[in-house]
Amino acid sequence: IPIKVIVFNDSAWGAEKAYQKLLYEGRYIGSNLKNPDLLRLAKSLGAEAIHAQSPEEVRRGIRELNKIDIVGVLIIDMENDYPTPARIFDAVKRTPRGIYVK
């Protein structure tokens, strides 16, 4: 089955980092990761793997991914300090006593 997989590699536990950014004012612990070489890992498991770091490489990678007849993996490196999802802000309330999640 020619399954296609796209991995957004931000080298972090994204949701945990977002909560820490919001609730602890950017004091991070245990949310940044040192990932293995995901390109080599995918290839070692029998997949065809493509690496992308820029928007143009992502576009090219998606075109190449669609041409692959076996399992294909597109690994996209991205910054890990992206904006916090709005729904997290909606669930948090700051009070004089501190912060709590509704």
N, C-alpha and C positions, 0 to 999 in steps of 0.2 A: 504494500500500500504506500503510495508516494505522499506521505504526510509531510506537511510543511510546518515548521516551528519558528517563531520569532522570539528571541531572547533579548529583553531590554536589560543590559548589564550596567547597573548603576553602582555596583560594588557596595551595596548596603541593604539592610532590611528596611525597605522603603517606608512601610507603614509605621514601624517603630521609630524610625528617624523623624518622620513627620510629627508624631506625637511628642517626641522629645524636644523638637524645635519649638513647638507650641507651648507645651506645659512646663518645660524646664529651660526656656530661653536659650536654646541652642547648646546646652551642656549635654553632649552625647556620650553614651556609654554602651558598648556592645552592639552598636548598630552598623558600624562600618565593617566591611568584609574584605578579606584577601581571597579572591576567587581563584580557582585553578585556571589553566589555559583552556577556556571553553571551546575554542576552535579545535584544539588537539583532542579534547575529551569527546566532542561530537564525532570527529573522524575515527577515533578509536572504537566507537560503538557502531561503526558502519554507515554513518550518515555523511552526506556531502555537506560541507560547512562553508559559510561565507561570512566574512567579517566586514563591518561597516562602522565608520567613525564620523561621517559627515552626511548632510542631507542628500548630496549627489550620490555618495556611496550607498546609502539606503535605497534610493530609487533604482540604482543599478543592481543592487543585491536582490531586490524584490523581482526584477525582471529575470535575473539568473535563477532565482529560487523556483520560479514558475516553469523553467525549462528542465528541471531535475526530475528524473524518473524514479528515484529512490527517496528515502527520507532525506529531507533537506532542512538545514538549520541556518537561519540568518541571525548573527550575533551583533547587536547594535550597542556600542559603547556610548554611554551618556553620563552627563554630570549627575552627581548624587545629591546635589543641594537644590532640588527643584521645588517649586511652590507647593505649599501644603494644600491638600484638597479642601475646597470650601465647606464640604459637609462636616469636616472635623471642627472648623471654626464655629459652625452652628451648634455643635454639641457641647461647647465649652463656655463656661461663664466665669468671669473674674469677679471676685468679691474682696472686700477689705481683709478677710481672713485667709485669702488664698484663691486657688483655682479648683474648680470641681467640674466633673463631666456630668451633664444632665442624664 
